[in-house]
Amino acid sequence: MRLASSSRISTVMPPRWRRLGPGPPTAPLPCRIRSDTRPGIHSGVGLQRRALHLAPPFLLDDYFPRFLTLTEVEASKKRSRAYAHLSNCNLCPRLCGVNRFETTGMCLIGDTAKVNVIAPHFGEGNDLVACCAIADEVAVADMTQNHVSRDTTAVALMCNLRCSFCQNHDISHQRNGMDLAPEELAEWFLKLQQVGNVHNINLVTPEHVVPQVALALLHARDAGLTLPIIYNTSAFDSLASLELLDGLVDIYLPDFKVWEPATSRRLLKADDYAATARESIKAMHAQVGDLCFTGDGIAKRGVLVRHLVMPGLEEEGATIMRWLAKEVSTDMFVNIMEQYHPDAHVGKPKRRRGKSSSGSSGSSGPLNALGEEGTQGNEDHGLDYAKLQHDTKGQNPAPEEVRYADINRAVNAHEMSTVRKAAEEAGLWRFCDPPKHGGFNI
């Protein structure tokens, strides 16, 4: 019997995905979705085909968030660990060891979460899972390609680094925002699911509030949350916090900023950043693997590593790319970003402090001195950046009189190509590039 009108979706998969040696699989074949409408009341609709170009190893038939698979026993253990972490904080490599129910450590956050932004975000064109935190950027871009959608939710949660070039220093370095208990944060997750029409929830730089996030996710899970979770991090995480997140996070978006300890000490105020990032990214990849997508082109699980190319630091970027390919996976999805521009302390006049300004660049407290910049990182707390910019408006001090003069410019094409070439030569092949065909570039 033939119905008057029916619709059939058939999927034609490549018979085989071939890999000959290292590098990208050869001859990537498209996965065609064929929509065939038979004659009837909708006979005016013709045959529609869409080439997805989805590699089978990275294609998911369906996906359910990982926290939905936790047993009650596993969820209970995570709650207990979360409270234990708050009572003796070892959530990031700074290892303050404070009881956050009573006081605060370097991050200035107690047992609640300081939230700056909660909002659905409209996607931006051809960026794939771009959520590109540019030096802890809060703006998040499209989780799909070739269409614009309200796709992801930005939940900005301050930061445990003190990057001298941070483009969101007003919210990541200062206590701006609202204090939310885990139960209140969970209510926001549910509201965004119900009225935001989003694909996922994107937690931006939550390294220092992992227990609060874990408790909120478990509470929201019991109340009906079904959205995948994105952990958008600077990669300055402890293994203890990543262990707590195992089973709760679906997509990890770590930044790998710099490679040399001297660079991280000067620019990020963290001596051991690179070693910590290497350890963290390996742990993230062990949990969720390479980035995978459903047939609609939306990322659901895996790791995407971002690197912001910085002026004069292209060799560090190249080293990072080689390490990713050799020590993690040549199938790692990588976003090599060129959006750096001077901000925060970069390009500001040096503050003269007499004899103290010519001192050594040693360490003072949990943060390190900036050396030739003539100030210490822990003086950034409470600094009025808007007033500082207003006071220096119209002034053009000589390069040697400004702070971080070496990175007080945009990156150039040579620096970008150096990092990209190193990535390709190392065997990486999955990049956040616009597609070269009419489908998805995955």
C-alpha positions as CSV (number, residue, x, y, z in Angstrom):
1,M,0.0,0.0,0.0
2,R,1.3,3.4,-0.9
3,L,0.5,6.4,1.2
4,A,-0.6,9.7,-0.3
5,S,2.3,11.5,1.2
6,S,5.3,10.3,3.1
7,S,8.8,11.4,3.9
8,R,11.9,9.2,4.1
9,I,15.3,10.1,5.4
10,S,18.1,7.8,4.3
11,T,21.7,8.0,5.3
12,V,24.4,6.9,3.0
13,M,27.6,6.3,4.8
14,P,31.1,5.9,3.3
15,P,31.8,2.2,3.0
16,R,35.2,2.6,4.6
17,W,37.2,5.3,6.3
18,R,40.8,4.8,5.3
19,R,43.9,6.0,7.1
20,L,47.3,5.5,5.6
21,G,49.9,6.4,8.1
22,P,49.8,9.6,10.3
23,G,47.8,12.6,9.3
24,P,44.2,13.0,8.1
25,P,42.3,10.0,6.7
26,T,42.6,9.8,3.0
27,A,39.7,10.7,0.7
28,P,37.2,12.0,3.2
29,L,33.8,11.0,1.8
30,P,30.6,12.9,2.5
31,C,27.8,11.5,4.6
32,R,24.6,12.3,2.6
33,I,21.3,13.0,4.2
34,R,18.6,12.5,1.5
35,S,15.2,13.9,2.1
36,D,12.7,12.4,-0.4
37,T,9.1,13.6,-0.5
38,R,6.8,11.5,-2.5
39,P,3.9,12.9,-4.6
40,G,1.0,14.1,-2.5
41,I,0.0,17.3,-0.8
42,H,3.7,18.2,-0.5
43,S,4.7,17.2,-3.9
44,G,6.1,20.6,-4.6
45,V,9.0,19.9,-2.3
46,G,11.8,18.4,-4.4
47,L,14.7,16.2,-3.5
48,Q,17.1,17.8,-0.9
49,R,20.6,16.7,-0.3
50,R,23.2,17.9,2.1
51,A,26.8,16.8,2.3
52,L,27.9,16.7,5.9
53,H,31.5,15.5,5.4
54,L,31.4,13.7,8.7
55,A,34.2,11.3,9.4
56,P,32.7,8.1,10.9
57,P,35.2,8.0,13.9
58,F,33.9,11.4,14.9
59,L,30.2,10.9,14.1
60,L,27.6,10.1,16.8
61,D,24.2,8.6,16.0
62,D,22.8,10.1,19.2
63,Y,24.1,11.5,22.4
64,F,23.0,11.9,26.0
65,P,24.9,14.1,28.5
66,R,27.3,12.2,30.6
67,F,25.8,13.3,33.9
68,L,22.6,11.4,33.0
69,T,24.4,8.1,33.1
70,L,25.7,8.6,36.7
71,T,24.3,6.2,39.3
72,E,22.9,7.6,42.6
73,V,25.9,6.2,44.4
74,E,28.3,8.0,42.0
75,A,26.4,11.2,42.4
76,S,26.4,11.0,46.1
77,K,30.2,10.5,46.2
78,K,30.7,13.5,44.0
79,R,28.6,15.7,46.3
80,S,30.7,14.5,49.3
81,R,34.0,15.3,47.4
82,A,32.7,18.7,46.4
83,Y,32.1,19.7,50.0
84,A,35.5,18.3,51.1
85,H,37.2,20.4,48.4
86,L,35.6,23.5,49.7
87,S,36.7,22.9,53.3
88,N,40.3,22.4,52.2
89,C,40.7,24.1,48.8
90,N,43.1,22.4,46.4
91,L,41.1,23.0,43.2
92,C,43.7,24.8,41.2
93,P,47.5,24.5,41.3
94,R,47.8,27.5,43.6
95,L,46.8,25.1,46.4
96,C,45.7,27.8,48.9
97,G,44.4,25.2,51.3
98,V,41.8,27.5,52.8
99,N,38.4,26.6,54.3
100,R,36.2,28.4,51.8
101,F,33.2,28.2,54.1
102,E,35.0,30.7,56.3
103,T,37.5,32.6,54.2
104,T,38.9,33.0,50.7
105,G,42.1,32.3,48.9
106,M,43.8,33.8,45.9
107,C,40.6,33.7,43.8
108,L,38.7,35.7,46.4
109,I,35.7,33.3,46.1
110,G,34.1,31.6,49.1
111,D,31.5,28.8,49.0
112,T,29.3,30.5,46.4
113,A,30.0,31.2,42.8
114,K,30.5,34.7,41.6
115,V,28.7,34.8,38.2
116,N,29.2,37.8,35.8
117,V,27.1,36.7,32.8
118,I,24.3,34.3,32.2
119,A,22.8,34.6,28.7
120,P,22.0,32.7,25.6
121,H,24.4,33.6,22.8
122,F,23.6,33.8,19.1
123,G,26.1,31.8,17.0
124,E,28.4,33.5,14.6
125,G,28.6,32.0,11.1
126,N,31.2,29.5,10.3
127,D,33.0,29.0,13.6
128,L,32.9,25.5,14.9
129,V,32.6,25.1,18.6
130,A,34.4,28.4,18.6
131,C,33.7,29.5,22.2
132,C,37.1,31.0,21.6
133,A,38.1,32.3,25.0
134,I,40.6,34.9,23.9
135,A,42.6,35.4,27.1
136,D,39.6,34.4,29.1
137,E,37.1,35.9,26.6
138,V,33.5,35.5,27.6
139,A,31.9,35.8,24.2
140,V,31.0,32.4,22.8
141,A,30.5,31.6,19.1
142,D,28.6,29.1,17.1
143,M,28.6,25.4,17.9
144,T,27.6,24.5,14.4
145,Q,28.5,25.7,10.9
146,N,26.7,27.5,8.1
147,H,23.8,28.6,10.1
148,V,23.1,31.2,12.8
149,S,21.4,29.9,16.0
150,R,21.0,30.7,19.6
151,D,23.1,27.8,20.5
152,T,25.1,28.1,23.7
153,T,24.8,29.7,27.1
154,A,27.7,31.8,28.5
155,V,28.1,31.5,32.3
156,A,31.1,33.6,33.2
157,L,32.7,32.8,36.6
158,M,35.8,35.1,37.1
159,C,39.2,33.3,36.7
160,N,42.1,31.9,38.7
161,L,44.8,33.4,36.4
162,R,45.8,37.1,36.2
163,C,46.7,37.5,32.6
164,S,48.2,40.9,31.9
165,F,46.5,41.1,28.5
166,C,43.0,39.8,29.5
167,Q,40.3,41.3,27.4
168,N,37.7,40.7,30.1
169,H,39.7,42.0,33.0
170,D,36.8,43.9,34.4
171,I,34.9,40.7,35.2
172,S,37.7,38.1,35.4
173,H,40.0,40.1,37.8
174,Q,37.5,41.8,39.9
175,R,34.6,40.8,42.1
176,N,31.9,41.9,39.8
177,G,28.7,39.9,39.4
178,M,26.2,38.1,41.6
179,D,26.9,35.4,44.3
180,L,24.9,32.3,43.6
181,A,24.6,29.2,45.8
182,P,24.8,25.9,43.9
183,E,21.0,25.5,44.1
184,E,20.5,29.0,42.6
185,L,23.0,28.3,39.8
186,A,21.1,25.0,39.1
187,E,17.8,27.0,38.7
188,W,19.5,29.2,36.1
189,F,20.6,26.1,34.2
190,L,17.0,24.9,34.1
191,K,15.6,28.3,33.1
192,L,18.0,28.5,30.2
193,Q,17.0,25.0,29.1
194,Q,13.3,25.9,29.3
195,V,13.2,29.3,27.7
196,G,16.7,29.9,26.2
197,N,16.4,27.3,23.4
198,V,20.1,26.6,23.6
199,H,22.1,23.5,22.6
200,N,24.4,23.4,25.7
201,I,25.6,25.2,28.8
202,N,29.1,26.8,28.5
203,L,30.9,27.4,31.8
204,V,33.6,30.0,31.3
205,T,36.7,29.8,33.4
206,P,35.2,27.9,36.3
207,E,38.4,26.3,37.6
208,H,38.1,27.9,41.0
209,V,34.4,27.1,41.5
210,V,34.4,23.4,40.4
211,P,32.7,22.1,43.6
212,Q,29.9,24.7,43.2
213,V,29.5,23.8,39.6
214,A,29.4,20.1,40.3
215,L,26.8,20.5,43.1
216,A,24.7,22.7,40.7
217,L,24.8,20.2,37.9
218,L,23.8,17.3,40.2
219,H,20.9,19.4,41.5
220,A,19.8,20.4,38.0
221,R,20.1,16.8,36.8
222,D,17.7,15.7,39.4
223,A,15.3,18.5,38.4
224,G,15.4,17.6,34.7
225,L,18.5,19.2,33.0
226,T,19.3,17.4,29.8
227,L,21.8,19.8,28.0
228,P,25.4,18.9,27.4
229,I,27.9,20.8,29.5
230,I,31.0,22.6,28.2
231,Y,33.9,23.3,30.5
232,N,35.6,26.4,29.0
233,T,38.9,26.6,30.9
234,S,42.3,28.2,30.8
235,A,43.7,24.7,31.5
236,F,45.0,25.8,34.9
237,D,43.2,23.0,36.6
238,S,44.2,20.4,39.3
239,L,43.8,16.7,38.6
240,A,41.5,16.6,41.7
241,S,39.1,19.0,40.2
242,L,39.1,17.2,36.8
243,E,38.4,14.0,38.6
244,L,35.4,15.6,40.3
245,L,34.2,16.8,36.8
246,D,34.6,13.3,35.2
247,G,31.1,12.2,34.3
248,L,29.7,15.7,34.5
249,V,31.3,17.5,31.5
250,D,30.8,16.6,27.9
251,I,33.1,19.0,26.1
252,Y,36.3,20.5,27.3
253,L,37.5,23.7,25.8
254,P,41.0,24.3,27.3
255,D,43.3,27.2,26.3
256,F,46.9,26.4,26.0
257,K,48.4,29.9,26.3
258,V,52.2,29.7,26.6
259,W,54.9,27.1,26.9
260,E,57.8,28.6,28.8
261,P,57.7,29.0,32.6
262,A,59.3,32.5,32.4
263,T,56.6,33.6,30.0
264,S,53.7,32.3,32.2
265,R,55.3,33.8,35.3
266,R,55.5,37.2,33.6
267,L,52.2,37.3,31.6
268,L,49.9,35.0,33.5
269,K,51.3,35.3,37.1
270,A,51.6,31.5,37.3
271,D,55.0,29.8,37.4
272,D,53.9,26.3,36.6
273,Y,51.2,27.1,34.0
274,A,52.5,25.0,31.1
275,A,53.2,21.9,33.1
276,T,49.8,22.1,34.6
277,A,48.1,22.7,31.2
278,R,49.9,19.6,29.8
279,E,48.7,17.5,32.7
280,S,45.2,18.8,32.5
281,I,44.7,18.4,28.8
282,K,45.9,14.8,28.9
283,A,43.4,14.1,31.7
284,M,40.6,15.8,29.7
285,H,41.3,13.8,26.6
286,A,41.4,10.6,28.6
287,Q,37.9,11.4,29.8
288,V,36.1,12.4,26.6
289,G,38.5,11.7,23.7
290,D,38.6,13.6,20.4
291,L,35.8,16.0,19.4
292,C,32.7,14.2,18.1
293,F,29.5,15.5,16.5
294,T,25.9,14.4,15.7
295,G,24.6,14.4,12.2
296,D,23.4,18.0,12.5
297,G,26.9,19.2,12.9
298,I,26.7,20.1,16.6
299,A,29.6,19.0,18.8
300,K,28.5,16.8,21.7
301,R,31.6,15.3,23.2
302,G,35.4,15.6,23.2
303,V,38.2,18.2,23.6
304,L,39.0,21.2,21.5
305,V,42.2,23.0,22.3
306,R,42.6,26.7,21.6
307,H,45.8,28.7,21.3
308,L,45.9,32.4,21.0
309,V,48.9,33.4,19.0
310,M,50.7,36.3,20.7
311,P,53.3,38.8,19.4
312,G,56.8,37.3,19.4
313,L,55.7,34.0,21.0
314,E,55.1,32.0,17.8
315,E,57.8,29.5,18.6
316,E,56.0,28.7,21.9
317,G,52.8,28.2,19.9
318,A,54.6,25.9,17.5
319,T,56.0,23.9,20.4
320,I,52.5,23.5,21.9
321,M,51.2,22.2,18.5
322,R,54.0,19.6,18.3
323,W,53.3,18.5,21.9
324,L,49.6,18.1,21.2
325,A,50.2,15.9,18.2
326,K,52.9,13.8,19.8
327,E,51.6,13.4,23.4
328,V,47.8,13.6,23.0
329,S,46.3,13.0,19.6
330,T,46.9,13.9,16.0
331,D,43.0,13.9,15.7
332,M,42.8,16.7,18.3
333,F,40.6,19.6,17.1
334,V,42.6,22.8,17.4
335,N,41.6,26.4,17.1
336,I,44.6,28.7,16.3
337,M,43.4,32.2,17.0
338,E,44.7,35.5,15.8
339,Q,42.3,37.8,17.7
340,Y,44.9,39.0,20.2
341,H,44.9,42.8,20.9
342,P,46.5,44.7,23.7
343,D,44.3,45.2,26.7
344,A,44.3,45.3,30.5
345,H,47.8,46.3,31.6
346,V,49.4,46.1,28.2
347,G,50.5,49.4,26.8
348,K,49.7,51.3,30.0
349,P,52.4,53.7,31.3
350,K,54.7,52.3,33.9
351,R,53.9,53.3,37.4
352,R,57.0,54.8,39.0
353,R,57.6,53.6,42.6
354,G,61.1,54.9,43.3
355,K,63.5,52.3,44.5
356,S,60.9,49.6,44.6
357,S,60.4,49.8,40.9
358,S,63.9,48.8,40.2
359,G,63.8,45.7,42.4
360,S,64.0,42.1,41.4
361,S,61.3,40.2,39.7
362,G,60.9,37.7,42.5
363,S,57.7,36.3,43.9
364,S,55.5,38.0,46.5
365,G,52.7,35.9,47.9
366,P,50.7,33.8,45.5
367,L,51.4,36.1,42.6
368,N,54.7,37.1,41.0
369,A,56.1,40.5,40.5
370,L,56.1,41.8,36.9
371,G,59.7,42.8,37.0
372,E,60.4,45.5,34.5
373,E,56.7,46.5,34.5
374,G,57.3,47.9,38.0
375,T,54.3,46.6,39.8
376,Q,53.1,43.4,41.4
377,G,50.3,41.2,40.1
378,N,48.4,41.1,43.4
379,E,47.9,44.9,43.1
380,D,45.5,44.2,40.2
381,H,42.6,43.4,42.6
382,G,40.2,46.3,42.7
383,L,42.1,48.3,40.1
384,D,39.8,50.7,38.2
385,Y,40.7,49.8,34.6
386,A,38.2,52.3,33.2
387,K,39.7,55.2,35.1
388,L,43.2,54.0,34.2
389,Q,42.4,54.1,30.5
390,H,40.7,57.5,30.9
391,D,43.7,58.9,32.6
392,T,46.0,57.7,29.8
393,K,43.8,58.7,27.0
394,G,45.5,60.9,24.5
395,Q,48.9,60.1,25.8
396,N,51.5,58.4,23.6
397,P,54.4,57.4,25.9
398,A,57.5,56.0,24.3
399,P,57.6,52.2,23.9
400,E,60.2,51.8,26.7
401,E,57.9,53.7,29.1
402,V,54.9,51.4,28.7
403,R,54.2,48.1,30.4
404,Y,54.6,44.9,28.3
405,A,55.8,46.8,25.3
406,D,56.9,43.6,23.5
407,I,53.2,42.5,23.2
408,N,51.7,45.9,22.7
409,R,50.7,45.1,19.1
410,A,48.7,42.7,17.0
411,V,50.1,39.5,15.7
412,N,51.3,39.4,12.1
413,A,50.8,36.9,9.3
414,H,54.3,35.3,9.8
415,E,53.5,34.5,13.4
416,M,50.2,33.0,12.5
417,S,51.7,30.9,9.7
418,T,54.5,29.7,11.8
419,V,52.1,28.1,14.4
420,R,49.8,26.7,11.7
421,K,52.7,25.2,9.7
422,A,54.1,23.6,12.8
423,A,50.7,22.1,13.6
424,E,50.3,20.6,10.1
425,E,53.8,19.3,10.0
426,A,53.2,17.6,13.4
427,G,50.2,15.8,11.9
428,L,47.3,17.8,13.3
429,W,44.6,18.3,10.7
430,R,41.3,19.2,12.4
431,F,41.2,23.0,12.6
432,C,38.5,25.6,13.1
433,D,38.5,26.7,9.5
434,P,35.6,27.8,7.2
435,P,34.5,24.7,5.2
436,K,35.8,24.5,1.6
437,H,32.7,22.8,0.4
438,G,28.9,23.2,0.9
439,G,28.7,21.2,4.0
440,F,30.1,20.9,7.5
441,N,33.9,21.0,8.0
442,I,34.3,18.3,10.6
